[in-house]
Amino acid sequence: MITVFYDGKCGLCRREIEYYKQIAHEGIFNWVDITIVPESFIQRGYIVKDGLKALHVEDDGGIMRKGIRAFTVIWKHLPQPWPLLTLPLKIPFMMPLAEKIYAAFAAWRFKKLGYDTCDL
C-alpha cells in the first residue's frame, strides 16, 4: 500500500488530495492528514514540520519520497491520463527543474500559511 502524508490544513493540498481520493482505485493508497494524525509520520522517523513543508509518500516498497517525486508515485497509480504526467519528467533536465519549482512553491506555501513563524 502507498501511504500519502499531506497537509490537510492547506486548502489547496486538501482539495487536490480529495480529488485524488475520488478517482483512485480502492486499496492502493492510505491517505494520512498529518495535521490530524501525525503519529504514523513521526513513527517513521520524520518530524511534522518537514511533512508540512512538502508532500511525502511512502511507496509500496517502503521508500519515502517527497515533493515532485512523491507526486510521481501518486500519478503512476491513478487512472489515465494521470500517469502520463510522469513522462515529461523522464527528460534529463525536467526532474531537477520540476523539483526546484516545487521547492519554491512549497516554501512560499509554508510561509504563507504561517508555519514558519510557529513552533510545530
N, C-alpha and C positions, 0 to 999 in steps of 0.2 A: 504494500500500500504506500502511496505517496502522501507525505504529510506536508501541508502548506501552512506556514506560520505567517499570519498577516496582522496588520494594524486595523482593528475594527472601529477605532475612533476616528480614523481618517475617512471622510465621506467618499472620496474618490476610490480609495482602496477597497472600502466596504462594498461599493456599488460594483466594482469590477469583479470582486470575488463572488458576490451574489449572482452575477451573470454567469460566471464560470460554473457555479454550483448548479444552475438551471440547465446548462447544456451538457454537463459532464455525465458520462455513464456511471451508473451505480457501482460502488465497490472499488473505485480507483483511487479516490482522494479521501484524506482525512483533513478537514478544514479546521484550523485552530486559530481562534482570535486571541492573540497573546495579551490583549488588554483585559480579557476576561479570564482566560485560563493560561497563565504564564508558566505553570509548573512543568509541563512537558518540554517546553523550550529550555527552561533552566536545568532540568534533569539531564539534558544533552550537553551541558557544559557551556551554555550561552547565557548572556545577560539580556534582559528585556530591552534595554536601551538600544542594543545592536539590532534586535529584531524590529524595533520601531524605525530604525534608520533605513532598512531595506527589507524587501520581501525575502523570506528564507523558505527553501523547500528541501525536505529530506527525501531523496529519491528512493525507489523500491530496493536499491542496493545498500541503503543506509548512508549514502554520501550526501552531505549538506551542501546545497548550492544557494547563492544569494544574488540579488539583483537580476540582471538580464538572464543570467544562466538559470536562475530559479524559474523565470517566466518560460524559458525554452522547455523545461521539464513539463510544466503545465500544458503548454501549447501542443507538445507532441502527443499528449494523451487526451486531447479534446477532439470532438468530431471535426471533419473538414469544414471549412478551409483553414482552421487554426494551425495545424501542423505546417502548413505552407509558410507561415511567418518565420519559421526557423531556417528556411532555405537561404535567404539573403545573408544570414549570419555566418554561413559557411564560406563566404567570400573572405579572403585573408584579412582585409582591413576592417571589415564590418563589425566583427565582435568587439574588438577594442574600442571602436568608435561608439558603438551602442552602449558599452559599459560606461564610457565617460559621460555620455549624455544622460544615462540613467542615474549615475552617481551625482551629477549636478542637480538633476531634478529631485532626487531623494534628499539631498542636503537642503535644498530650498524648501521642500515639503516639511521636513523635520523642523526646520527653523520657523516656518510659517505656523505650524501647529503649536509652537512654543515649547517643544520638547527640549530644546537646547538651553532653556532657562530654568528648568526644574530638575530636581533630583529624582530620578526614576527608580 
